[in-house]
């Protein structure tokens, strides 16, 4: 990698991290807010297009994998590499995420319906691989549009918070043979009590032409649904995110991720993460591994 280009990438990354730290301080005045508050379910007067918390924002200074994917493959012959890479099994991983409400009560106050725009980006930076000039191994970009409705009901001691439907695009912005992308229609359902939040998100992948499909069968690895359970009490935040293919036999696959964060200074937290399964990133959609990461976070699910 050209030294000047490397310096530009590092400068951009540091700028993004500094922006994220400022963003975290601005939007986390009430980080322990409920799911209702995070999605502004109750009537409020916030301005449209105000930046709001979405998914966690964190920086894993060291993220170790038991099986680094040096030889990405795909059932599409155009998306399998011919030569192995020399990546380190430890890298820096970070995630940035936010959402903004574009329309309030799209179908009137009686029916409701808030239109949200969300964006999430996660990167895996080979910061410690000096022998290959510290490249970014993988970055996933995930813009989405979501229509969310309030659902005021109770079940098993939980308060129904929201029901929604959205269009989601996820890609790594690369050319063949390393290109990976897919588009989904995602449903979402949310429940909560004072300490817990739960989210169920099943999805349907939008079909693509065979030649354009650079990750065939991704649903049988990454899954067709995910379930999130998030707990918050005092300075502690714990979440479990599970995904599953909803299939049996050889297609019985998925993943599970456990995150734990403890507040140390204001909104700054020590963050630990364990992942096991398929699809830790898009380039790894059909690659199974276990990862362990430790770092800092600014935002959690609650």
C-alpha positions in Angstrom: 0.0 0.0 0.0 1.3 3.5 -0.9 2.6 5.3 2.2 0.7 8.5 1.3 -2.5 6.6 0.7 -2.0 4.8 4.0 -1.5 8.1 5.9 -4.7 9.5 4.3 -6.7 6.4 5.4 -5.3 6.6 9.0 -6.1 10.3 9.1 -9.7 9.7 7.9 -10.1 6.9 10.5 -8.9 9.1 13.4 -11.2 11.9 12.3 -14.1 9.5 12.2 -13.3 8.1 15.6 -13.1 11.7 17.0 -16.4 12.6 15.4 -17.9 9.4 17.0 -16.6 10.4 20.4 -18.2 13.8 20.1 -21.4 12.3 18.7 -21.5 9.8 21.6 -21.2 12.6 24.2 -24.0 14.6 22.5 -26.6 11.8 22.0 -26.0 9.8 25.2 -27.2 12.3 27.8 -29.6 9.5 28.8 -27.9 6.3 27.7 -30.0 4.2 29.9 -33.2 5.3 28.2 -35.8 2.7 27.3 -36.5 1.3 23.9 -39.5 3.6 23.8 -37.3 6.7 24.3 -34.7 5.4 21.8 -37.4 5.2 19.1 -39.3 8.3 20.3 -42.5 6.3 20.5 -44.4 8.8 22.7 -45.3 12.1 21.3 -42.4 14.6 21.3 -41.3 17.8 19.6 -37.8 16.9 18.4 -36.9 18.3 15.0 -36.8 16.0 12.0 -33.4 14.7 10.9 -31.9 15.0 14.4 -29.2 12.4 14.9 -30.3 9.7 17.3 -28.7 6.5 18.8 -29.2 3.3 16.9 -26.9 0.3 17.3 -23.9 0.3 19.7 -20.9 2.4 18.9 -17.6 0.7 20.0 -13.9 0.3 19.3 -12.4 -3.1 20.0 -8.7 -2.2 20.2 -7.8 -5.9 20.0 -10.2 -8.4 18.3 -8.7 -11.9 18.0 -10.2 -14.7 15.8 -9.5 -18.4 16.1 -9.6 -18.7 12.3 -8.8 -15.6 10.2 -10.3 -15.8 6.7 -7.3 -15.6 4.4 -9.0 -17.3 1.5 -12.6 -16.0 1.0 -14.8 -18.2 -1.1 -18.3 -18.1 -2.6 -20.5 -20.4 -4.6 -20.3 -17.8 -7.3 -17.1 -18.5 -9.2 -16.6 -14.8 -9.8 -16.3 -14.2 -6.0 -13.6 -16.7 -4.9 -10.0 -15.5 -4.6 -7.2 -17.5 -6.2 -4.4 -16.5 -3.8 -4.4 -16.6 0.0 -3.8 -13.4 2.0 -1.5 -13.0 5.0 -3.8 -11.4 7.5 -3.0 -11.4 11.3 -5.5 -13.1 13.6 -5.7 -9.9 15.7 -7.1 -6.6 14.4 -8.9 -3.5 15.5 -12.6 -3.5 15.0 -15.0 -0.6 15.3 -18.7 0.1 14.7 -20.4 3.4 14.1 -24.2 3.7 13.9 -27.0 6.3 14.0 -30.5 6.9 12.8 -32.7 10.0 12.2 -36.5 10.4 12.0 -37.5 11.9 8.6 -41.3 11.8 9.0 -43.5 11.8 12.1 -47.0 10.2 11.9 -46.8 9.4 8.2 -50.4 8.2 8.2 -51.8 10.8 10.7 -51.9 10.9 14.5 -54.5 8.1 14.8 -52.6 5.5 12.8 -49.1 6.9 13.3 -46.1 5.5 11.5 -42.6 7.2 11.8 -40.2 7.0 8.9 -36.6 6.5 10.1 -33.3 6.5 8.1 -30.5 4.5 9.7 -26.8 3.9 8.9 -24.3 1.5 10.4 -20.7 0.9 9.5 -18.3 -1.7 10.9 -14.6 -2.0 10.0 -11.9 -4.5 10.6 -8.5 -2.8 10.5 -5.3 -4.9 10.4 -3.6 -2.3 12.5 -1.0 -4.7 13.8 0.0 -6.2 10.5 3.1 -4.1 9.7 4.3 -6.6 7.2 1.4 -5.9 4.9 1.1 -2.1 5.6 -1.9 -2.3 7.9 -4.8 -2.5 5.4 -8.5 -2.4 6.2 -9.4 -6.1 5.8 -13.2 -5.5 5.6 -15.7 -2.6 6.0 -19.4 -3.2 5.9 -21.8 -0.4 5.0 -25.5 -0.7 6.0 -28.0 2.0 5.1 -31.7 1.3 5.7 -35.1 2.9 5.8 -37.6 1.8 8.4 -41.3 2.5 9.0 -42.1 2.1 12.7 -45.5 2.0 14.5 -46.2 2.2 18.2 -47.8 -1.0 19.6 -49.3 -0.3 23.1 -50.0 -3.8 24.6 -48.6 -6.0 27.3 -47.6 -9.7 27.2 -45.9 -11.8 29.9 -45.0 -8.7 31.9 -43.4 -7.0 28.9 -44.7 -3.8 27.2 -45.1 -4.0 23.5 -43.2 -1.0 22.1 -43.0 -1.1 18.3 -43.6 -3.0 15.1 -41.8 -2.0 11.9 -40.9 -2.9 8.4 -37.8 -1.6 6.4 -35.6 -2.0 3.4 -32.0 -2.8 4.2 -28.9 -2.8 2.0 -25.5 -4.1 3.2 -22.3 -4.3 1.2 -18.6 -4.1 1.5 -18.1 -1.6 -1.3 -15.4 -3.8 -3.1 -15.0 -5.2 -6.6 -14.9 -8.8 -7.6 -13.8 -11.3 -6.4 -14.1 -9.7 -2.9 -17.5 -7.9 -3.5 -20.2 -9.0 -1.1 -23.7 -7.4 -0.8 -27.4 -8.2 -0.3 -30.7 -6.4 0.1 -33.5 -7.4 2.6 -37.0 -6.6 3.7 -36.8 -6.6 7.5 -39.7 -6.8 10.0 -39.0 -5.8 13.6 -40.9 -6.2 16.9 -39.8 -4.7 20.2 -40.7 -5.3 23.8 -39.3 -4.0 27.1 -39.6 -3.7 30.9 -37.6 -1.4 33.2 -34.3 -3.4 32.8 -34.7 -5.4 29.6 -35.2 -4.8 25.9 -36.0 -7.4 23.3 -36.0 -7.1 19.6 -37.1 -9.8 17.0 -36.1 -9.1 13.4 -37.0 -11.7 10.7 -36.1 -10.8 7.1 -36.6 -11.9 3.5 -33.7 -11.5 1.0 -34.6 -9.7 -2.2 -33.6 -12.0 -5.1 -30.8 -11.2 -7.5 -29.7 -12.4 -10.9 -27.4 -15.4 -10.6 -24.4 -13.5 -12.1 -24.9 -10.6 -9.7 -25.3 -12.7 -6.6 -21.9 -12.6 -5.1 -22.9 -14.5 -1.9 -25.4 -17.3 -2.9 -27.1 -18.9 0.0 -26.1 -16.2 2.5 -29.3 -16.8 4.4 -28.2 -20.4 5.2 -25.2 -19.0 7.0 -25.9 -15.5 8.3 -29.5 -16.4 8.9 -33.1 -15.4 8.2 -33.9 -13.8 11.6 -32.2 -12.4 14.7 -33.2 -12.0 18.3 -31.7 -9.4 20.6 -31.9 -9.4 24.4 -30.3 -6.3 26.1 -30.0 -5.7 29.9 -29.0 -2.6 31.7 -28.5 -1.9 35.4 -26.4 0.7 37.0 -23.1 0.9 35.2 -23.5 -2.5 33.5 -24.8 -3.3 30.0 -25.1 -6.8 28.7 -26.6 -7.9 25.3 -27.0 -11.2 23.5 -27.6 -11.2 19.7 -28.5 -14.5 18.0 -29.1 -15.2 14.3 -30.4 -18.4 12.8 -31.0 -19.8 9.3 -34.4 -21.3 10.4 -33.4 -24.5 8.5 -32.3 -28.0 9.6 -29.8 -30.5 8.4 -26.7 -29.0 6.7 -28.2 -25.6 6.7 -28.7 -25.4 10.4 -26.4 -22.5 11.0 -26.2 -19.0 12.5 -24.3 -17.1 15.1 -24.3 -15.7 18.6 -22.7 -12.6 20.0 -22.3 -11.6 23.6 -21.4 -8.0 24.6 -20.6 -6.6 28.0 -19.8 -3.0 28.9 -19.1 -1.2 32.2 -19.1 2.5 32.6 -15.7 4.0 33.7 -15.8 7.7 32.9 -19.0 9.5 31.9 -20.3 7.8 28.9 -17.1 5.9 28.2 -17.2 2.2 28.9 -14.9 -0.7 28.8 -16.4 -3.1 26.2 -15.8 -6.9 25.7 -17.3 -8.9 22.9 -17.4 -12.6 22.1 -18.7 -13.9 18.7 -19.2 -17.5 17.5 -20.6 -18.7 14.2 -21.0 -17.5 10.6 -21.1 -14.0 9.1 -19.0 -12.0 11.5 -18.6 -9.8 8.5 -19.9 -10.0 4.9 -16.6 -11.3 3.5 -16.9 -14.0 6.2 -20.5 -14.9 5.4 -19.8 -18.6 4.9 -16.8 -18.8 7.2 -17.2 -20.0 10.8 -15.0 -18.6 13.6 -14.9 -17.5 17.2 -13.7 -14.0 18.0 -12.8 -12.3 21.3 -12.5 -8.5 21.5 -11.7 -5.9 24.1 -11.9 -2.1 23.8 -14.1 0.9 24.5 -17.7 1.9 23.7 -19.8 5.0 23.7 -23.3 3.7 23.1 -25.1 0.5 23.9 -28.6 -0.9 23.0 -30.2 0.7 26.1 
